[in-house]
Amino acid sequence: MTQQPPRHGVHVPLVTPFAADGAVARDALEELAHAVLAAGAEGIVALGTTAEAATLDADERIAVVDVCARVCAEHDAVLTIGAGGNDTRATAAALADLARWPTAAAALVPVPYFTRPSPAGVIAHFTHLADNSPVPLIVYHIPYRTGQSLDAADLRALGRLPGVAGVKFAPGGIDQDAVELLGDLPPDCAILAGDDLFLSPLLALGASGGILASAHLATHRFVELCAAWRDGDLARARDLGHALARLSAAAFGEPNPTVIKGVLHAQGRIPTADVRLPLLPAGHASVERALKRLADSGDAADLGEPAA
């Protein structure tokens, strides 16, 4: 049965673990997926940027989604699949291919990058995609990667499109557009925080959850933070928000997902910390800083890892 698209809670964009020979470490990927869902995540995202999807070949991408789809089905969890680029026709074809996974709940599709179309062009792009996609779309708004800024009115227009279920909102901070968007949400459109560092203030403003790479680590605490804001436990939300922001800052101390992979490898959860070029593995100091923040949060044991 197809899940509803992500509307709330924590969704983890899984890394792609690599074995010593460079192949995708499928068993480690499966264990990571089970672990974050068992810790309370509502769902996982396969083939996001955190997965280094651009470096995977076609067979590897299929293998990654197959693993994620199977684990999500076992947990009755939400599966979102990253798809598409800056070419409308090619993105439509990539979305059509998602029909091979009938339990997929949504596709995470970036705002067209590099070509930098006008806001009207972005809306036309997503209108065409939504009209032809087998699954609802989550618009990935991340202007510091796409080079394409959209204001609150543009994002609201995208959120009102039939077939668009939400926006992964990662503007790089809290600005006037964030306040305006979250103060007047499109109907039936979820705003999911995409900047881990700003998760807590975005939840306070009205975001319903997040797609969060840092939630590989201390998954339960990120789940607890979302619940605290939802339930009005402000003191707990503030304390958790500050602690997890410090963890997120350390996790993004070098290009994502290098530090997260370094921590997961140090914990014995993935066989190597390897990433594919043009990324390089995170330095020892960055990994140690993130491990310390994890220990300082009191949450190193969140997924069965011993506290430092």
C-alpha positions as CSV (number, residue, x, y, z in Angstrom):
1,M,0.0,0.0,0.0
2,T,1.4,3.4,-0.9
3,Q,2.2,5.6,2.0
4,Q,1.0,9.2,2.3
5,P,3.7,11.7,1.4
6,P,5.8,13.1,4.3
7,R,3.8,15.6,6.3
8,H,5.5,15.7,9.7
9,G,8.2,14.4,11.8
10,V,11.8,13.4,11.0
11,H,12.8,12.0,7.7
12,V,16.5,10.8,7.3
13,P,18.2,11.2,3.9
14,L,20.4,8.1,4.2
15,V,24.1,8.1,3.3
16,T,25.3,5.4,0.9
17,P,27.8,3.3,2.7
18,F,30.7,2.0,0.7
19,A,32.7,-1.2,1.3
20,A,36.5,-1.3,1.1
21,D,36.4,-2.3,-2.5
22,G,34.2,0.8,-3.4
23,A,31.0,-1.1,-3.9
24,V,27.7,-0.1,-2.2
25,A,27.6,-1.8,1.3
26,R,24.0,-2.9,1.1
27,D,23.9,-4.7,4.4
28,A,25.2,-1.5,6.2
29,L,22.6,0.6,4.4
30,E,19.9,-1.8,5.4
31,E,21.0,-1.7,9.1
32,L,21.1,2.2,9.0
33,A,17.6,2.3,7.6
34,H,16.3,-0.1,10.3
35,A,18.1,1.8,13.0
36,V,16.7,5.3,12.2
37,L,13.2,4.0,11.8
38,A,13.4,2.0,15.0
39,A,14.5,5.2,16.7
40,G,11.3,7.0,15.7
41,A,11.9,8.6,12.3
42,E,8.8,8.8,10.2
43,G,10.6,7.9,7.0
44,I,13.7,7.8,5.0
45,V,14.9,9.5,1.8
46,A,16.8,7.5,-0.7
47,L,19.1,9.1,-3.3
48,G,19.2,12.5,-1.7
49,T,22.4,14.6,-2.0
50,T,23.5,13.1,1.3
51,A,23.4,9.7,-0.5
52,E,26.0,11.0,-3.0
53,A,23.4,10.1,-5.6
54,A,25.2,12.0,-8.4
55,T,28.1,9.6,-8.0
56,L,26.1,6.4,-8.2
57,D,25.5,4.5,-11.4
58,A,22.1,3.3,-12.6
59,D,22.4,-0.2,-11.0
60,E,23.6,1.3,-7.7
61,R,20.7,3.7,-7.6
62,I,18.3,0.9,-8.1
63,A,19.9,-1.2,-5.4
64,V,19.8,1.6,-2.9
65,V,16.1,2.3,-3.5
66,D,15.3,-1.5,-3.4
67,V,16.9,-1.7,0.1
68,C,15.2,1.4,1.4
69,A,11.8,0.4,0.0
70,R,12.0,-3.0,1.6
71,V,12.9,-1.6,5.0
72,C,10.2,1.1,4.8
73,A,7.7,-1.6,4.0
74,E,8.7,-3.6,7.0
75,H,8.3,-0.6,9.3
76,D,5.2,0.9,7.6
77,A,7.4,4.0,7.1
78,V,7.4,6.7,4.5
79,L,9.8,6.3,1.5
80,T,10.8,9.4,-0.4
81,I,13.1,9.1,-3.4
82,G,15.4,11.9,-4.7
83,A,14.9,12.4,-8.4
84,G,15.6,14.9,-11.2
85,G,17.8,17.8,-12.0
86,N,17.7,21.0,-14.1
87,D,16.2,19.5,-17.3
88,T,12.4,19.2,-17.2
89,R,12.2,16.4,-19.8
90,A,14.9,14.3,-18.1
91,T,13.4,14.9,-14.7
92,A,10.0,13.8,-15.9
93,A,11.6,10.6,-17.3
94,A,13.3,10.0,-13.9
95,L,10.0,10.5,-12.1
96,A,8.2,8.1,-14.4
97,D,10.8,5.4,-13.5
98,L,9.8,5.6,-9.9
99,A,6.7,3.6,-10.7
100,R,8.8,0.5,-10.3
101,W,8.5,1.2,-6.5
102,P,4.8,1.3,-5.9
103,T,5.2,2.0,-2.1
104,A,7.1,5.2,-2.7
105,A,5.3,8.1,-1.1
106,A,6.9,11.1,-2.8
107,A,9.8,12.3,-4.9
108,L,12.3,14.9,-3.6
109,V,13.0,17.2,-6.6
110,P,15.3,20.2,-6.5
111,V,14.6,23.6,-7.9
112,P,16.4,23.7,-11.3
113,Y,20.0,24.6,-10.6
114,F,22.7,26.3,-12.7
115,T,20.4,27.3,-15.5
116,R,18.6,29.6,-13.0
117,P,15.2,30.0,-14.7
118,S,12.8,32.8,-13.7
119,P,10.3,32.1,-10.9
120,A,7.7,31.6,-13.6
121,G,10.0,29.1,-15.3
122,V,10.4,27.2,-12.0
123,I,6.6,27.1,-11.5
124,A,6.1,25.9,-15.1
125,H,8.8,23.2,-14.5
126,F,7.0,21.8,-11.4
127,T,3.6,22.2,-13.0
128,H,4.7,19.9,-15.8
129,L,6.4,17.4,-13.5
130,A,3.4,17.2,-11.1
131,D,1.0,16.7,-13.9
132,N,3.0,13.6,-15.1
133,S,4.6,12.1,-11.9
134,P,3.4,8.8,-10.5
135,V,4.0,10.2,-7.0
136,P,3.6,13.5,-5.2
137,L,6.5,15.9,-5.3
138,I,8.5,17.6,-2.5
139,V,10.1,20.7,-3.9
140,Y,13.7,21.0,-2.7
141,H,14.4,24.7,-2.2
142,I,18.1,25.2,-1.4
143,P,19.2,28.4,-3.0
144,Y,22.8,28.3,-1.9
145,R,23.2,25.1,-4.0
146,T,20.9,25.9,-6.9
147,G,21.7,29.6,-7.3
148,Q,18.0,30.2,-7.6
149,S,16.3,32.3,-4.9
150,L,12.5,32.1,-4.5
151,D,10.5,34.3,-2.3
152,A,7.6,33.4,0.0
153,A,5.0,34.1,-2.8
154,D,6.9,31.9,-5.3
155,L,7.1,29.0,-2.8
156,R,3.4,29.4,-1.8
157,A,2.5,29.2,-5.5
158,L,4.5,26.0,-5.8
159,G,2.9,24.6,-2.7
160,R,-0.6,25.2,-4.2
161,L,0.1,23.1,-7.3
162,P,-1.9,19.9,-7.5
163,G,0.6,17.1,-7.0
164,V,3.0,19.1,-4.9
165,A,2.8,17.8,-1.3
166,G,5.5,19.8,0.4
167,V,8.7,21.9,0.3
168,K,12.0,20.9,1.8
169,F,12.9,24.4,3.0
170,A,16.7,25.1,3.2
171,P,17.3,28.8,2.6
172,G,20.4,28.9,4.8
173,G,18.9,30.9,7.7
174,I,15.8,32.5,9.0
175,D,14.8,35.6,7.0
176,Q,11.6,37.6,6.2
177,D,10.6,35.1,3.5
178,A,10.8,32.2,6.0
179,V,8.6,34.1,8.4
180,E,6.1,35.1,5.7
181,L,5.9,31.6,4.2
182,L,5.4,29.8,7.6
183,G,2.9,32.4,8.7
184,D,0.7,31.7,5.7
185,L,1.1,28.1,4.7
186,P,-0.4,26.8,1.5
187,P,-3.2,24.4,2.2
188,D,-2.3,20.7,2.2
189,C,1.4,21.5,1.7
190,A,4.0,20.5,4.3
191,I,7.0,22.7,5.0
192,L,9.9,20.5,6.1
193,A,13.0,22.0,7.5
194,G,16.1,21.2,5.4
195,D,18.7,23.2,7.2
196,D,19.5,21.0,10.2
197,L,21.1,23.9,12.1
198,F,17.8,25.9,12.0
199,L,15.4,23.0,12.6
200,S,14.2,24.3,16.0
201,P,13.4,27.9,15.0
202,L,11.7,26.6,11.8
203,L,9.5,24.3,13.9
204,A,8.7,27.1,16.2
205,L,7.6,29.2,13.2
206,G,5.3,26.4,11.9
207,A,7.4,23.8,10.0
208,S,5.9,20.4,10.5
209,G,9.1,18.3,10.5
210,G,12.4,18.0,8.7
211,I,14.5,16.1,6.2
212,L,17.7,16.0,8.3
213,A,21.1,14.5,7.5
214,S,22.2,15.1,11.1
215,A,19.4,12.8,12.3
216,H,21.6,9.8,11.4
217,L,23.0,10.7,14.8
218,A,20.8,11.1,17.9
219,T,17.8,10.2,15.8
220,H,15.5,9.9,18.9
221,R,16.5,13.3,20.1
222,F,15.5,14.9,16.7
223,V,12.2,13.0,17.0
224,E,11.8,14.3,20.5
225,L,12.5,17.9,19.4
226,C,9.7,17.8,16.8
227,A,7.3,16.3,19.4
228,A,8.2,19.0,22.0
229,W,7.3,21.8,19.6
230,R,4.2,20.0,18.6
231,D,3.1,19.4,22.1
232,G,4.0,22.9,23.4
233,D,6.8,21.8,25.7
234,L,8.7,24.9,25.1
235,A,11.4,24.5,27.8
236,R,12.3,21.0,26.5
237,A,12.1,22.2,22.9
238,R,14.6,25.0,23.5
239,D,17.1,22.9,25.4
240,L,17.0,20.2,22.7
241,G,17.1,22.7,19.9
242,H,20.3,24.3,21.2
243,A,22.0,20.9,21.8
244,L,21.0,19.5,18.4
245,A,22.0,22.7,16.6
246,R,25.5,22.4,18.1
247,L,25.6,18.7,16.9
248,S,24.3,19.7,13.4
249,A,27.0,22.5,13.1
250,A,29.7,19.9,13.8
251,A,28.1,17.4,11.4
252,F,28.3,20.0,8.7
253,G,31.8,21.1,9.6
254,E,33.0,19.7,6.2
255,P,31.0,19.0,3.1
256,N,28.1,16.7,3.7
257,P,28.1,13.7,4.2
258,T,31.8,13.4,5.0
259,V,31.6,14.1,8.7
260,I,28.5,12.0,9.2
261,K,30.1,9.1,7.5
262,G,33.2,9.6,9.6
263,V,31.1,9.4,12.8
264,L,29.1,6.4,11.6
265,H,32.4,4.6,10.7
266,A,33.9,5.5,14.1
267,Q,30.8,4.0,15.7
268,G,31.2,0.8,13.7
269,R,27.9,1.3,11.9
270,I,29.3,1.5,8.3
271,P,32.4,-0.4,7.0
272,T,34.3,2.7,5.8
273,A,34.1,6.4,5.9
274,D,34.7,6.5,2.2
275,V,33.1,9.1,-0.1
276,R,33.4,9.4,-3.9
277,L,35.3,12.1,-5.7
278,P,35.0,15.1,-5.8
279,L,34.4,14.7,-2.1
280,L,37.2,13.7,0.2
281,P,36.8,12.1,3.6
282,A,36.4,14.4,6.6
283,G,39.5,15.2,8.7
284,H,40.0,13.5,12.0
285,A,39.5,16.7,14.0
286,S,36.1,17.3,12.4
287,V,34.9,13.7,13.2
288,E,36.2,14.0,16.7
289,R,34.4,17.3,17.2
290,A,31.1,15.8,16.0
291,L,31.6,12.7,18.3
292,K,32.2,15.1,21.2
293,R,29.0,17.1,20.4
294,L,27.1,13.8,20.2
295,A,28.5,12.7,23.6
296,D,27.8,16.2,25.1
297,S,24.2,15.9,24.0
298,G,23.8,12.9,26.2
299,D,22.6,10.9,23.3
300,A,25.5,8.7,22.1
301,A,23.5,5.7,23.3
302,D,20.5,6.8,21.2
303,L,21.0,4.1,18.6
304,G,22.8,1.6,20.9
305,E,26.2,3.4,20.7
306,P,28.2,3.7,23.9
307,A,28.5,7.2,25.3
308,A,32.0,8.7,25.1
